[in-house]
Amino acid sequence: QVQLVESGGGLVQPGGSLRLSCVGPTNIFRFGDMGWYRQAPGKERELVAQISRSGSINYADSVKGRFTISRDGAKSTLSLQMNSLKPEDTAVYYCHVRLFTEYWGQGTQVTVSS
C-alpha cells in the first residue's frame, strides 16, 4: 500500500558520519509520527530516534548527542544525521511512520568498521 524508501547507508570508519533519508507519501509524512529503528545481526529491532507530528523528539541513550532526527512534511522526507559513528551502530536502519497504522521501509545497511 504505502511505499517508504530509505537511502544513505553504507560503510564508514569509526568517527565518521552518514545521513539517512526516507521518502514516502506526503499525507503520511505530514501528519504521521515518525522514527528510525535499527536491527543488528542476532538482535531485536530497537528504536533509535522518533519525532512526533508536532515535532517533539526522543533519542535512544546510545545515540544522544551524536544523531539528529528531522522531518520535512513538504518534501515528504524523514532524515537521520549520524555523527561520531561507532562500530556498535552497525545495523540495518528502518524508517517507520505511524498514522492510524504502521508503515516500514525496506531498510538500509549501515556498517561502521576500520
C-alpha positions in Angstrom: 0.0 0.0 0.0 2.4 2.7 1.3 5.9 2.8 -0.1 8.7 4.0 2.2 12.2 4.0 0.8 15.4 4.6 2.8 18.7 5.6 1.4 22.1 6.9 2.6 23.5 3.8 4.2 27.0 2.4 3.6 30.4 1.7 5.0 32.1 4.3 7.2 35.0 4.3 9.6 34.6 4.9 13.3 34.1 8.6 14.0 32.7 9.2 10.5 29.2 10.4 9.5 26.3 9.3 7.4 22.9 10.9 6.6 20.0 8.6 6.1 16.8 9.7 4.3 13.4 8.2 3.9 10.7 9.3 1.5 7.0 8.4 1.2 3.5 9.8 0.6 3.1 13.4 1.5 -0.1 12.9 3.5 1.5 10.2 5.7 4.7 12.2 6.3 2.9 15.4 7.0 0.6 14.1 9.8 2.3 10.9 11.0 4.5 10.2 13.9 7.9 9.0 12.6 11.1 7.4 13.6 14.2 5.4 12.9 14.8 1.8 14.1 17.7 -0.4 13.7 18.4 -4.1 13.9 21.9 -5.7 14.3 22.6 -9.3 13.4 21.2 -11.6 16.1 19.5 -8.8 18.0 15.9 -7.4 18.1 14.9 -4.3 16.3 15.3 -1.2 18.6 14.2 2.4 18.5 16.9 4.9 17.6 15.1 8.2 17.4 11.5 9.4 16.9 9.9 12.6 16.0 6.2 13.3 16.5 3.7 15.1 14.4 4.2 18.2 16.5 8.0 18.0 16.3 8.8 16.6 19.7 11.9 14.3 19.6 13.2 11.4 21.6 16.5 9.6 21.2 17.9 6.3 22.5 20.5 6.9 25.2 23.1 5.2 23.0 22.8 7.9 20.2 22.1 11.1 22.2 24.5 13.9 21.2 25.6 12.0 18.0 22.4 11.5 16.0 19.8 14.1 14.8 16.4 13.3 13.5 14.4 15.7 11.4 11.4 15.8 9.2 10.1 17.8 6.2 6.5 17.3 5.5 6.5 19.4 2.4 9.3 17.3 0.9 7.9 14.0 2.3 11.3 13.3 3.9 12.5 11.9 7.2 16.2 12.2 7.9 18.7 10.9 10.4 22.1 12.7 10.6 24.6 10.3 12.3 27.9 11.7 13.5 30.7 10.2 15.6 29.7 6.7 14.4 30.8 3.7 16.4 31.1 0.0 15.5 28.1 -0.6 17.8 26.0 1.5 15.4 26.3 -1.2 12.7 22.8 -2.4 11.8 20.1 -2.2 9.2 18.2 1.0 9.7 14.5 1.2 9.1 12.2 4.1 8.5 8.9 4.0 10.5 5.7 6.0 10.2 2.5 5.7 12.2 -0.7 7.2 11.1 -3.7 5.1 12.1 -1.5 2.1 11.3 2.3 1.4 11.0 4.4 1.5 7.9 8.0 0.4 7.4 10.7 0.9 4.8 12.8 -1.9 3.4 15.9 -0.9 5.5 19.3 0.4 4.6 22.6 -1.1 5.8 25.0 0.9 8.0 28.4 -0.6 8.7 30.9 1.1 10.9 34.3 -0.5 10.7 38.0 0.2 10.2 
